[in-house]
Structures are given as structure tokens and as C-alpha cells.
Amino acid sequence: MIRLALSGACGKMAAHIMTLAAKDREFKVTGAFEAPGHPKIGKRVGDLLGLESLDAVISGEAEKAIAQADVVIDFSHRDATAAVVRACEAQKKALVIGTTGLTEETLALLREAAKKIAIVQSPNMSAGVNLLFKIVETVASKLGEDYDIEIVEAHHKHKKDAPSGTALELARRAAAGRKVDLARKAVYGREGLTGERERGAIGIHAVRGGDVVGDHTVAFMAEGERVELTHKASSREAFAKGALIAAKYLYLKKIGLFSMQDVLGV
């Protein structure tokens, strides 16, 4: 049985993950933690989710919750993830990171930590999106700069980072397919008198509103035709399932940094 601890335990993603884990005989949720001072610290997870089988209590002490787990799943906040990485490294615990908007410093930290523990890090845990990453890179490699690339993502009004981590990864894949430097080609939104579109630019745009779980479209537009690749998430369950698949994958690993494409074999 795989013992799980959830970072960001009171968030919507953690709720979906713990609900699915409670129904899976391969998992036992042994820990759940939040930032110190969170109002739900001390509450029993099962009471919060209406699931009698979940006995873990929300803790404000990450190290104690991590100590009882085999795998930690982090869907917290970009400012909290670095501390989770350090704690997992110190206790030799595997880590799944689904938190988005990570800084370059945190990414460098997890690359170093992966020399000692097993980590899966991905901006999106769903099978469909990870297949889309691969398709976008392939299409970008086949369609030259006569095809303008524009990426549009939409999320609920409560999302704190923009563009989404998934949109940024789609842009990175498009740039990789074109063999260009995304930092030189990216255009984030447009306003005012912008002039003609620069040849080879990769546009990235964020929409926020309502309860949209996550929509992503990559458009390749040329004179006379347009190719659009779209993924729409109707619930967070696809991401939760992916996180648990990643946890099972890591349970058999000792060290290394893996992507969801590694996990899913796409």
C-alpha cells in the first residue's frame, strides 16, 4: 500500500485526489498539511470531505506529515513548493508536483533534489494534455513560419497565475518544434498600436472568468487555412487521476526527475 501525504490539502485539487485515493486499495492517505495558521488545521480530512475512511488530520507541520508517507503530492502555491521539495529531500520521500508558476529558483532546486529522490513535475497531469504537448511539437516542426502560432488559455476567475503552466509548456513545445528560442519569440497579449505581427512570433493569451476548469487552444494560422488543436477539461478529476498514476509510478523509483509523458508513455 502506498502511503500518501497531500500538500495544499485544503485546495480543490487535493480534495479530488484524496477522494479518489480513498476509493483505491493501493493508497492510504496518511498525511495532509497546509500553511501554518490555516483555519482548517486540526480538522479531520474525512469530516471535511464527507468520507469516513479518511482519518488523516490537517496539519501545519509539513515535516511530520511527510514523515508518515511514501509519496507526497504537492498542489499548493508556488511560494510553498520549495519548502516541500527540501523536506522531501531531507526525508528521502518521492514527490509529485502539480503546482504551477514555479520560479526558476524552485525548478533548479527540484533538479538538484532529483539526484537524491524521485520527482514527477508537470504543469498538467492529464493524459490528454500530455498527448497534446507532443502533437503541438510535431505540428510545429512540420508547419513553417508561414503558419502563425497563437495559444489561448481560459481558466476560472480564482486562478492566481497567468499564463497557465500548461499554456507555457505548449509554447515551449511549439518553440522546440520550430527549433527557436521561446524567450525571443513569445508575445504575451497585445494592446495598443502593435504594428504588424512579427514573423515567427508565438502568441500566448490568458482569459479568466467564471468556473472554467481549463481550456487550451493552439492555432496554426496561414493564408487560406487554420489548424486548431484544443483540449477542454470539464472537471479536475482528470488531473487528480493523473497525479495518482504519477504516485504509483514514483513508488517504484529511487531517484530521478520525470515528466507526465514519462509516466504515461506518450
C-alpha positions in Angstrom: 0.0 0.0 0.0 1.3 3.5 -0.9 1.1 6.0 1.9 0.2 9.5 0.6 0.6 13.0 2.1 -1.0 16.0 0.4 0.5 19.5 0.4 -2.1 22.2 -0.1 -4.5 19.8 1.5 -7.5 22.2 1.6 -7.4 23.1 -2.0 -9.8 21.8 -4.7 -7.2 19.6 -6.4 -6.2 17.9 -3.1 -9.9 17.2 -2.3 -10.3 15.4 -5.7 -7.1 13.5 -5.2 -7.9 12.4 -1.7 -11.4 11.4 -2.7 -10.1 9.2 -5.5 -7.3 7.8 -3.3 -9.9 6.7 -0.7 -11.5 4.5 -3.3 -8.3 3.0 -4.5 -7.0 0.0 -2.5 -3.4 0.8 -3.4 -3.4 4.1 -1.4 -3.8 5.2 2.1 -3.9 9.0 2.9 -1.7 9.2 6.0 -0.9 12.9 5.9 -2.4 16.3 4.8 -0.8 19.6 5.5 -1.4 23.3 5.0 0.5 26.6 5.7 0.8 27.3 9.5 -2.2 29.3 10.7 -4.6 27.9 8.1 -8.1 27.8 9.7 -8.7 24.1 9.0 -5.6 22.9 10.8 -6.7 20.2 13.2 -9.7 19.2 11.2 -10.1 15.6 10.1 -9.9 15.1 6.3 -12.8 12.7 6.3 -15.1 15.2 8.0 -14.2 17.9 5.5 -14.8 15.7 2.5 -17.7 13.5 3.9 -15.6 10.4 3.7 -15.5 8.3 6.8 -12.5 6.2 5.7 -10.1 9.2 5.7 -8.6 9.6 9.1 -5.7 12.0 8.4 -5.9 15.3 10.2 -4.9 18.6 8.5 -1.5 19.6 9.9 0.5 22.8 9.9 3.7 20.8 10.3 4.8 19.6 6.9 7.8 17.5 8.1 5.6 15.4 10.4 3.0 14.7 7.6 5.8 13.9 5.1 7.5 11.5 7.6 4.5 9.2 7.5 4.3 9.0 3.7 5.9 7.1 0.9 4.9 9.7 -1.7 4.0 13.4 -1.3 1.7 15.2 -3.8 2.0 18.9 -4.0 -0.8 21.1 -5.3 -0.1 24.1 -3.1 1.3 27.5 -4.1 4.5 28.4 -5.9 5.9 30.1 -2.8 5.3 26.9 -0.7 6.7 24.3 -3.1 10.4 24.9 -2.4 10.0 24.1 1.3 8.1 20.9 0.3 11.0 19.9 -2.0 13.5 20.4 0.7 11.5 18.4 3.3 11.0 15.5 0.9 14.7 15.5 0.0 15.7 15.5 3.7 13.4 12.6 4.4 14.0 10.7 1.2 10.4 10.8 0.1 9.1 10.7 -3.5 7.3 13.8 -4.7 4.7 14.6 -7.3 4.5 18.4 -8.1 1.4 19.7 -9.9 1.8 23.3 -8.6 2.2 25.8 -11.5 4.0 29.1 -11.8 7.2 27.8 -10.2 10.2 30.1 -10.2 13.5 29.3 -11.9 15.0 29.0 -8.4 12.5 26.3 -7.4 12.9 24.5 -10.7 16.7 24.5 -10.1 16.1 23.2 -6.5 14.0 20.3 -7.7 16.5 19.3 -10.4 19.1 19.1 -7.6 16.8 17.2 -5.3 16.1 14.7 -8.1 19.6 13.4 -7.7 18.5 12.0 -4.3 14.8 11.4 -4.6 12.3 10.6 -7.3 10.2 13.5 -8.6 7.4 13.9 -11.2 6.9 17.6 -12.1 4.4 18.7 -14.7 2.2 21.8 -15.4 -0.6 19.4 -16.2 -1.3 15.9 -15.0 -4.0 14.8 -17.6 -3.3 12.2 -20.2 -5.0 14.3 -22.9 -2.9 17.4 -22.3 0.3 15.5 -22.3 -0.6 14.0 -25.6 -1.4 17.5 -26.9 2.1 18.6 -25.8 3.6 16.0 -28.1 1.2 16.8 -31.0 1.9 20.5 -30.9 5.7 20.0 -31.1 5.2 17.6 -34.1 2.8 20.0 -35.9 5.1 23.0 -35.2 8.0 21.0 -36.7 6.1 20.3 -39.9 4.4 23.7 -40.5 6.9 26.5 -41.1 6.8 30.2 -40.3 4.1 30.8 -42.9 1.8 29.4 -40.1 1.4 31.9 -37.2 1.2 30.3 -33.8 -1.3 31.6 -31.2 -2.1 30.0 -27.9 -5.2 30.9 -25.9 -6.0 29.5 -22.4 -9.0 30.1 -20.2 -9.4 29.4 -16.5 -11.7 30.2 -13.6 -11.6 33.6 -12.0 -9.8 32.4 -8.9 -6.6 31.2 -10.7 -3.7 33.2 -9.4 -1.0 32.8 -12.2 -1.1 33.7 -15.8 -0.5 32.4 -18.4 -1.2 28.9 -17.1 1.7 26.5 -16.8 0.0 24.4 -19.5 0.0 27.3 -21.9 3.6 28.0 -21.2 4.5 24.4 -21.8 2.5 24.4 -25.1 4.5 27.5 -26.1 7.8 25.7 -25.2 6.8 22.7 -27.2 5.9 24.9 -30.2 9.2 26.6 -30.0 11.0 23.3 -29.7 9.3 22.1 -32.8 10.4 25.2 -34.7 13.9 25.0 -33.1 13.7 28.6 -31.9 14.2 30.4 -28.6 10.9 31.0 -26.9 12.2 33.9 -24.9 12.9 35.7 -28.2 9.6 34.7 -30.0 7.0 34.9 -27.2 4.4 37.7 -27.3 2.2 37.8 -24.1 -1.1 39.5 -25.1 -1.4 42.6 -27.2 -2.5 46.2 -26.6 -2.4 49.5 -28.4 -0.8 50.1 -31.8 1.3 47.0 -32.0 2.1 47.1 -35.7 2.2 44.0 -38.0 2.6 40.6 -36.4 6.3 39.6 -36.3 7.0 36.6 -38.5 7.7 33.5 -36.3 6.2 35.0 -33.1 4.4 32.7 -30.7 1.4 34.5 -29.1 0.2 33.5 -25.6 -3.0 34.8 -24.2 -4.9 34.3 -20.9 -8.6 34.5 -20.2 -10.1 34.5 -16.7 -13.7 34.1 -15.7 -16.4 32.0 -14.1 -15.7 28.4 -13.2 -13.7 27.3 -16.3 -11.6 24.3 -15.2 -9.2 24.7 -18.1 -9.4 25.3 -21.9 -6.3 25.4 -24.1 -6.2 26.0 -27.9 -3.1 26.2 -30.1 -3.9 27.7 -33.5 -1.6 27.4 -36.6 -2.8 30.1 -39.0 -1.8 30.7 -42.6 -3.2 32.4 -45.6 -6.3 30.3 -46.6 -6.4 27.8 -43.7 -6.1 27.4 -40.0 -5.3 24.3 -37.9 -6.6 24.4 -34.3 -5.7 21.9 -31.5 -7.9 22.1 -28.4 -8.1 20.5 -25.0 -11.0 21.3 -22.7 -11.2 20.0 -19.1 -14.7 19.7 -17.7 -13.6 18.7 -14.2 -10.5 18.4 -12.1 -10.9 14.6 -12.0 -8.6 14.0 -15.0 -5.8 15.9 -13.2 -6.4 14.0 -9.9 -6.3 10.7 -11.7 -3.0 11.7 -13.4 -1.5 12.7 -10.0 -2.3 9.3 -8.5 -0.9 7.5 -11.6 2.3 9.5 -11.1 2.4 8.5 -7.4 2.2 4.8 -8.4 4.9 5.4 -10.9 7.2 7.0 -8.4 6.6 4.3 -5.8 8.8 2.1 -7.9 11.6 4.7 -8.5 14.5 5.7 -6.3 15.8 8.9 -7.9 15.3 11.0 -11.0 13.2 13.8 -12.4 10.3 12.6 -14.5 7.6 14.3 -16.6 4.0 13.1 -17.0 5.0 12.0 -20.5 7.4 9.6 -18.9 4.7 8.4 -16.6 2.1 8.0 -19.3 4.5 6.7 -22.0 3.3 9.3 -24.6 
